[in-house]
Amino acid sequence: MKRIFGLILTGLVCHEVHAIQPIQHLDAMEQGSVVTNGAGGVSSWSDQSGNGYHAMSDVGDVFYPSTSLSPLGLAGLDFGTAQTCLELFSAADSDLWLNQSGSTNGFCVLIVFKCDELVGTWNDLIGNTSATSSGFGMRWREDGMMQAYLGGVSLNKGGAKVAPGDTIVYAMNYNAVSGAFQFWDSKNNSLEARNSPAGDFSGASVTLGNTSNGARYFNGMIGEVRVFDVMLSAGDFQAQADELVGKWIVD
């Protein structure tokens, strides 16, 4: 059964999607953006935002293109069956959007992934720590339960869980004024929220595919990442998520 995600077909949403530009935009469908070595290992993934925050090889070998494809037949980066990751932001650069101490800006992160296997512990997808007592992260448990966490506050999402073969959009939107962070996923097409008072959530590099615990990693494909250094309005947030669903999952 095909779901309807927001108002993706309207001209209004198309305008909203591009009204606010991300601080980092990684897109595996952007020709030439993924640079590999002779063996297909990814050395860098070019930032399409123009800000120069390119993802760089960090731990192990991430490969491109992936043999695991999205429902629309699109390939991304293959993070393999062991600990591998790319660095998205250095610890210093992550301060630009994760240091919300005294800020009124907030931030937003969206990511498209396909799960190939449930690893037998937490499956860390993106973040700067595997410990939920501080920092930022998005992942799922060994049984597929989805989780986002920020500054010691965890949001364990109810509903359908991540399963092998799923291609899903995760989206997190943080309001630095109210402290509310919202977590949306395309499998449930639902939004949940928790409150984490504004503070400095940086302190370590932000990585993709693994964070600070080598036993907690992601096995699958990642197609696109968008990071904003401001909170998005409800309309912009949903429009960004809808655009990624329409591009990677449901035409």
Secondary structure, DSSP 8 states (H G I E B T S, - for coil): -----TTTTSHHHHHHHTTS--SEEEETTSTT-EEE-TTSBEEEE--TTSS---EEEEES--BSS-SSB-TTS-B-EE--SS--EEEEE-HHHHHHHHB-TT-S--EEEEEEEEE----SS-EEEEES-S-TTSSEEEEE-TT--EEEEETTEEEE--SS---TT-EEEEEEEE-TTT-EEEEEETTTTEEEEEE--S-B--SS-EEESB-S-TTSB--EEEEEEEEESS---HHHHHHHHHHHHHHHT--
